[in-house]
């Protein structure tokens, strides 16, 4: 493809100017959940990754707020979503017994709820 019109950006730092400003008319789609909010606020036109597969309603609301340029409101959706995702994917320390894993998950959940 010699002249792409859409690319996926997986840059961990959305402040990097390429490819957002490299080519006028180029649509950039965020491909990383952990920087999607920043990427959409920087002008990306789409997003695909893991969050929408697991948290569909929250992801749709987050996307709508981000592309509408409402970062404060978007953060209220993004922060608990990111915390839930981190709990779901963060493995407990190795060598733990099942009851210890349950305790770690309970403590994480309580901390998250206390911050809300």
Backbone as JSON Lines, residues from 0, in Angstrom:
{"i":0,"aa":"X","n":[0.86,-1.17,0.0],"ca":[0.0,0.0,0.0],"c":[0.91,1.23,0.0]}
{"i":1,"aa":"X","n":[0.88,1.98,-1.04],"ca":[1.77,3.12,-1.15],"c":[1.22,4.38,-0.52]}
{"i":2,"aa":"X","n":[-0.08,4.48,-0.35],"ca":[-0.68,5.7,0.18],"c":[-1.8,5.34,1.16]}
{"i":3,"aa":"X","n":[-1.42,4.92,2.39],"ca":[-2.47,4.53,3.35],"c":[-3.28,5.74,3.8]}
{"i":4,"aa":"X","n":[-4.54,5.51,4.09],"ca":[-5.38,6.58,4.62],"c":[-5.7,6.37,6.09]}
{"i":5,"aa":"X","n":[-5.49,5.13,6.58],"ca":[-5.74,4.81,7.99],"c":[-4.6,3.93,8.48]}
{"i":6,"aa":"X","n":[-4.1,4.24,9.67],"ca":[-3.09,3.38,10.29],"c":[-3.45,3.16,11.75]}
{"i":7,"aa":"X","n":[-2.9,2.11,12.33],"ca":[-3.09,1.84,13.75],"c":[-1.86,2.33,14.48]}
{"i":8,"aa":"X","n":[-2.07,3.08,15.53],"ca":[-0.98,3.62,16.33],"c":[-0.87,2.84,17.62]}
{"i":9,"aa":"X","n":[0.28,2.24,17.88],"ca":[0.51,1.52,19.12],"c":[1.63,2.16,19.92]}
{"i":10,"aa":"X","n":[1.92,3.38,19.62],"ca":[2.97,4.13,20.31],"c":[2.6,4.28,21.78]}
{"i":11,"aa":"X","n":[3.47,3.86,22.7],"ca":[3.14,4.0,24.12],"c":[3.1,5.43,24.61]}
{"i":12,"aa":"X","n":[3.6,6.36,23.84],"ca":[3.57,7.77,24.23],"c":[2.83,8.56,23.17]}
{"i":13,"aa":"X","n":[1.54,8.87,23.39],"ca":[0.74,9.54,22.36],"c":[1.19,10.96,22.07]}
{"i":14,"aa":"X","n":[2.14,11.48,22.87],"ca":[2.65,12.82,22.6],"c":[3.6,12.85,21.41]}
{"i":15,"aa":"X","n":[4.06,11.67,21.0],"ca":[4.95,11.61,19.85],"c":[4.2,12.06,18.61]}
{"i":16,"aa":"X","n":[4.76,12.97,17.85],"ca":[4.02,13.56,16.74],"c":[3.8,12.65,15.55]}
{"i":17,"aa":"X","n":[4.67,11.71,15.32],"ca":[4.46,10.83,14.18],"c":[3.56,9.72,14.61]}
{"i":18,"aa":"X","n":[2.55,9.32,13.89],"ca":[2.2,9.76,12.55],"c":[1.09,10.8,12.52]}
{"i":19,"aa":"X","n":[0.68,11.27,13.69],"ca":[-0.48,12.18,13.74],"c":[-0.34,13.4,12.83]}
{"i":20,"aa":"X","n":[0.86,13.92,12.74],"ca":[1.04,15.15,11.97],"c":[1.86,14.94,10.7]}
{"i":21,"aa":"X","n":[2.22,13.71,10.44],"ca":[3.11,13.42,9.31],"c":[2.41,13.56,7.97]}
{"i":22,"aa":"X","n":[1.13,13.31,7.94],"ca":[0.42,13.33,6.66],"c":[-0.98,13.88,6.85]}
{"i":23,"aa":"X","n":[-1.26,15.04,6.29],"ca":[-2.62,15.58,6.39],"c":[-3.64,14.59,5.82]}
{"i":24,"aa":"X","n":[-4.75,14.45,6.52],"ca":[-5.8,13.55,6.08],"c":[-5.63,12.11,6.53]}
{"i":25,"aa":"X","n":[-4.52,11.81,7.19],"ca":[-4.28,10.46,7.67],"c":[-5.1,10.22,8.93]}
{"i":26,"aa":"X","n":[-5.88,9.16,8.95],"ca":[-6.63,8.81,10.15],"c":[-5.81,7.85,10.98]}
{"i":27,"aa":"X","n":[-5.72,8.13,12.27],"ca":[-4.96,7.28,13.18],"c":[-5.94,6.64,14.14]}
{"i":28,"aa":"X","n":[-5.8,5.33,14.31],"ca":[-6.66,4.57,15.21],"c":[-5.81,4.05,16.36]}
{"i":29,"aa":"X","n":[-6.21,4.36,17.57],"ca":[-5.47,3.92,18.75],"c":[-5.59,2.41,18.89]}
{"i":30,"aa":"X","n":[-4.46,1.76,19.15],"ca":[-4.47,0.31,19.32],"c":[-3.96,-0.11,20.68]}
{"i":31,"aa":"X","n":[-4.04,0.77,21.66],"ca":[-3.55,0.44,23.0],"c":[-4.49,1.02,24.04]}
{"i":32,"aa":"X","n":[-5.03,0.16,24.89],"ca":[-5.97,0.61,25.92],"c":[-5.37,1.6,26.89]}
{"i":33,"aa":"X","n":[-4.11,1.39,27.27],"ca":[-3.53,2.21,28.33],"c":[-3.21,3.64,27.91]}
{"i":34,"aa":"X","n":[-3.3,3.95,26.63],"ca":[-3.11,5.34,26.18],"c":[-4.24,5.8,25.26]}
{"i":35,"aa":"X","n":[-5.33,5.05,25.24],"ca":[-6.41,5.38,24.31],"c":[-7.04,6.73,24.59]}
{"i":36,"aa":"X","n":[-7.22,7.08,25.85],"ca":[-7.84,8.36,26.17],"c":[-6.97,9.5,25.66]}
{"i":37,"aa":"X","n":[-5.68,9.44,25.96],"ca":[-4.76,10.47,25.5],"c":[-4.73,10.52,23.97]}
{"i":38,"aa":"X","n":[-4.73,9.34,23.34],"ca":[-4.67,9.27,21.89],"c":[-5.91,9.89,21.24]}
{"i":39,"aa":"X","n":[-7.07,9.57,21.78],"ca":[-8.3,10.14,21.23],"c":[-8.36,11.65,21.45]}
{"i":40,"aa":"X","n":[-7.87,12.1,22.59],"ca":[-7.85,13.54,22.84],"c":[-6.84,14.25,21.93]}
{"i":41,"aa":"X","n":[-5.84,13.51,21.46],"ca":[-4.84,14.07,20.54],"c":[-5.33,14.04,19.09]}
{"i":42,"aa":"X","n":[-6.49,13.43,18.85],"ca":[-7.05,13.46,17.51],"c":[-7.21,12.14,16.8]}
{"i":43,"aa":"X","n":[-6.86,11.03,17.46],"ca":[-7.1,9.74,16.82],"c":[-8.6,9.61,16.54]}
{"i":44,"aa":"X","n":[-8.93,8.93,15.47],"ca":[-10.33,8.85,15.05],"c":[-11.0,7.54,15.42]}
{"i":45,"aa":"X","n":[-10.27,6.62,15.99],"ca":[-10.85,5.34,16.36],"c":[-10.01,4.66,17.42]}
{"i":46,"aa":"X","n":[-10.5,3.5,17.86],"ca":[-9.83,2.77,18.92],"c":[-10.24,1.32,18.83]}
{"i":47,"aa":"X","n":[-9.26,0.44,18.86],"ca":[-9.58,-0.97,19.04],"c":[-8.5,-1.6,19.9]}
{"i":48,"aa":"X","n":[-8.93,-2.44,20.79],"ca":[-8.03,-3.12,21.7],"c":[-8.87,-4.02,22.61]}
{"i":49,"aa":"X","n":[-8.42,-4.25,23.83],"ca":[-9.1,-5.2,24.71],"c":[-10.3,-4.67,25.48]}
{"i":50,"aa":"X","n":[-10.24,-3.43,25.97],"ca":[-11.34,-2.9,26.78],"c":[-12.71,-3.11,26.14]}
{"i":51,"aa":"X","n":[-12.89,-2.73,24.87],"ca":[-14.23,-2.85,24.3],"c":[-14.77,-4.28,24.27]}
{"i":52,"aa":"X","n":[-13.88,-5.25,24.26],"ca":[-14.33,-6.65,24.25],"c":[-14.89,-7.07,25.6]}
{"i":53,"aa":"X","n":[-14.41,-6.47,26.66],"ca":[-14.82,-6.87,28.01],"c":[-15.79,-5.87,28.63]}
{"i":54,"aa":"X","n":[-15.54,-4.6,28.38],"ca":[-16.34,-3.53,28.98],"c":[-17.0,-2.71,27.87]}
{"i":55,"aa":"X","n":[-17.92,-3.31,27.16],"ca":[-18.49,-2.69,25.96],"c":[-19.21,-1.37,26.24]}
{"i":56,"aa":"X","n":[-20.12,-1.34,27.19],"ca":[-20.89,-0.12,27.45],"c":[-19.99,1.0,27.96]}
{"i":57,"aa":"X","n":[-19.1,0.67,28.89],"ca":[-18.2,1.68,29.43],"c":[-17.26,2.22,28.34]}
{"i":58,"aa":"X","n":[-16.81,1.32,27.49],"ca":[-15.9,1.72,26.41],"c":[-16.59,2.65,25.42]}
{"i":59,"aa":"X","n":[-17.85,2.36,25.11],"ca":[-18.6,3.22,24.19],"c":[-18.78,4.61,24.79]}
{"i":60,"aa":"X","n":[-19.11,4.67,26.07],"ca":[-19.26,5.97,26.75],"c":[-17.93,6.73,26.8]}
{"i":61,"aa":"X","n":[-16.87,6.0,27.11],"ca":[-15.54,6.61,27.16],"c":[-15.14,7.17,25.8]}
{"i":62,"aa":"X","n":[-15.35,6.41,24.76],"ca":[-15.03,6.87,23.4],"c":[-15.81,8.14,23.07]}
{"i":63,"aa":"X","n":[-17.11,8.11,23.33],"ca":[-17.95,9.28,23.01],"c":[-17.48,10.53,23.75]}
{"i":64,"aa":"X","n":[-17.14,10.38,25.02],"ca":[-16.66,11.54,25.79],"c":[-15.31,12.04,25.28]}
{"i":65,"aa":"X","n":[-14.43,11.1,24.94],"ca":[-13.09,11.5,24.47],"c":[-13.16,12.23,23.14]}
{"i":66,"aa":"X","n":[-13.92,11.7,22.18],"ca":[-13.97,12.37,20.88],"c":[-14.78,13.66,20.94]}
{"i":67,"aa":"X","n":[-15.61,13.8,21.98],"ca":[-16.35,15.05,22.16],"c":[-15.48,16.1,22.85]}
{"i":68,"aa":"X","n":[-14.24,15.72,23.23],"ca":[-13.34,16.67,23.86],"c":[-13.7,16.98,25.3]}
{"i":69,"aa":"X","n":[-14.17,15.98,26.03],"ca":[-14.56,16.15,27.43],"c":[-13.65,15.31,28.33]}
{"i":70,"aa":"X","n":[-12.4,15.75,28.49],"ca":[-11.44,14.92,29.22],"c":[-11.8,14.68,30.69]}
{"i":71,"aa":"X","n":[-12.36,15.66,31.36],"ca":[-12.69,15.48,32.78],"c":[-13.76,14.41,32.95]}
{"i":72,"aa":"X","n":[-14.78,14.47,32.11],"ca":[-15.84,13.46,32.18],"c":[-15.31,12.1,31.75]}
{"i":73,"aa":"X","n":[-14.46,12.08,30.74],"ca":[-13.9,10.83,30.25],"c":[-13.06,10.15,31.32]}
{"i":74,"aa":"X","n":[-12.33,10.94,32.11],"ca":[-11.51,10.37,33.18],"c":[-12.36,9.66,34.22]}
{"i":75,"aa":"X","n":[-13.58,10.17,34.47],"ca":[-14.44,9.52,35.48],"c":[-14.86,8.13,35.02]}
{"i":76,"aa":"X","n":[-14.87,7.9,33.72],"ca":[-15.19,6.58,33.19],"c":[-13.9,5.75,33.08]}
{"i":77,"aa":"X","n":[-12.83,6.38,32.61],"ca":[-11.58,5.67,32.33],"c":[-10.89,5.12,33.58]}
{"i":78,"aa":"X","n":[-10.81,5.92,34.64],"ca":[-10.05,5.49,35.81],"c":[-10.59,4.22,36.46]}
{"i":79,"aa":"X","n":[-11.91,4.11,36.73],"ca":[-12.39,2.85,37.3],"c":[-12.28,1.69,36.3]}
{"i":80,"aa":"X","n":[-12.43,2.0,35.03],"ca":[-12.31,0.97,33.99],"c":[-10.89,0.42,33.97]}
{"i":81,"aa":"X","n":[-9.91,1.31,34.01],"ca":[-8.51,0.88,34.01],"c":[-8.19,0.08,35.27]}
{"i":82,"aa":"X","n":[-8.75,0.49,36.4],"ca":[-8.51,-0.26,37.65],"c":[-9.11,-1.65,37.57]}
{"i":83,"aa":"X","n":[-10.31,-1.76,37.02],"ca":[-10.94,-3.08,36.87],"c":[-10.13,-3.96,35.94]}
{"i":84,"aa":"X","n":[-9.65,-3.39,34.87],"ca":[-8.85,-4.15,33.92],"c":[-7.54,-4.6,34.56]}
{"i":85,"aa":"X","n":[-6.92,-3.71,35.32],"ca":[-5.65,-4.06,35.98],"c":[-5.86,-5.21,36.96]}
{"i":86,"aa":"X","n":[-6.95,-5.17,37.71],"ca":[-7.25,-6.26,38.64],"c":[-7.47,-7.56,37.89]}
{"i":87,"aa":"X","n":[-8.12,-7.47,36.74],"ca":[-8.44,-8.68,35.99],"c":[-7.2,-9.31,35.37]}
{"i":88,"aa":"X","n":[-6.22,-8.49,34.98],"ca":[-5.08,-9.06,34.27],"c":[-3.81,-9.15,35.11]}
{"i":89,"aa":"X","n":[-3.76,-8.44,36.23],"ca":[-2.55,-8.48,37.05],"c":[-2.49,-9.81,37.79]}
{"i":90,"aa":"X","n":[-1.49,-10.61,37.5],"ca":[-1.41,-11.89,38.2],"c":[-0.98,-11.7,39.65]}
{"i":91,"aa":"X","n":[-1.51,-12.5,40.54],"ca":[-1.04,-12.42,41.92],"c":[0.4,-12.94,41.97]}
{"i":92,"aa":"X","n":[1.13,-12.61,43.03],"ca":[2.5,-13.1,43.14],"c":[2.55,-14.62,43.05]}
{"i":93,"aa":"X","n":[3.57,-15.13,42.39],"ca":[3.68,-16.58,42.21],"c":[3.91,-17.26,43.56]}
{"i":94,"aa":"X","n":[3.52,-18.5,43.62],"ca":[3.71,-19.29,44.82],"c":[2.62,-19.11,45.86]}
{"i":95,"aa":"X","n":[1.6,-18.3,45.55],"ca":[0.53,-18.08,46.52],"c":[-0.46,-19.25,46.51]}
{"i":96,"aa":"X","n":[-0.98,-19.54,47.66],"ca":[-2.02,-20.56,47.78],"c":[-3.34,-19.93,47.34]}
{"i":97,"aa":"X","n":[-4.31,-20.74,46.89],"ca":[-5.58,-20.18,46.4],"c":[-6.26,-19.22,47.37]}
{"i":98,"aa":"X","n":[-6.27,-19.54,48.67],"ca":[-6.92,-18.63,49.62],"c":[-6.16,-17.31,49.73]}
{"i":99,"aa":"X","n":[-4.84,-17.32,49.5],"ca":[-4.06,-16.09,49.52],"c":[-4.37,-15.23,48.3]}
{"i":100,"aa":"X","n":[-4.56,-15.87,47.14],"ca":[-4.93,-15.15,45.93],"c":[-6.27,-14.46,46.13]}
{"i":101,"aa":"X","n":[-7.23,-15.17,46.71],"ca":[-8.54,-14.59,46.98],"c":[-8.41,-13.36,47.89]}
{"i":102,"aa":"X","n":[-7.53,-13.42,48.87],"ca":[-7.33,-12.3,49.78],"c":[-6.71,-11.1,49.05]}
{"i":103,"aa":"X","n":[-5.75,-11.35,48.19],"ca":[-5.15,-10.27,47.41],"c":[-6.21,-9.59,46.55]}
{"i":104,"aa":"X","n":[-7.03,-10.38,45.88],"ca":[-8.08,-9.82,45.03],"c":[-9.11,-9.04,45.85]}
{"i":105,"aa":"X","n":[-9.43,-9.54,47.05],"ca":[-10.38,-8.83,47.93],"c":[-9.81,-7.48,48.34]}
{"i":106,"aa":"X","n":[-8.55,-7.44,48.71],"ca":[-7.91,-6.19,49.13],"c":[-7.87,-5.21,47.96]}
{"i":107,"aa":"X","n":[-7.52,-5.67,46.77],"ca":[-7.51,-4.8,45.59],"c":[-8.89,-4.2,45.34]}
{"i":108,"aa":"X","n":[-9.91,-5.05,45.44],"ca":[-11.28,-4.6,45.21],"c":[-11.68,-3.55,46.24]}
{"i":109,"aa":"X","n":[-11.36,-3.79,47.5],"ca":[-11.7,-2.83,48.56],"c":[-10.98,-1.5,48.37]}
{"i":110,"aa":"X","n":[-9.73,-1.54,47.97],"ca":[-9.0,-0.29,47.72],"c":[-9.61,0.49,46.58]}
{"i":111,"aa":"X","n":[-9.98,-0.23,45.53],"ca":[-10.6,0.43,44.38],"c":[-11.94,1.06,44.78]}
{"i":112,"aa":"X","n":[-12.74,0.35,45.56],"ca":[-14.03,0.86,45.99],"c":[-13.85,2.06,46.93]}
{"i":113,"aa":"X","n":[-12.83,2.04,47.75],"ca":[-12.58,3.15,48.68],"c":[-12.17,4.41,47.91]}
{"i":114,"aa":"X","n":[-11.51,4.23,46.78],"ca":[-11.08,5.39,45.98],"c":[-12.23,5.99,45.17]}
{"i":115,"aa":"X","n":[-13.28,5.21,44.95],"ca":[-14.41,5.69,44.11],"c":[-15.27,6.68,44.84]}
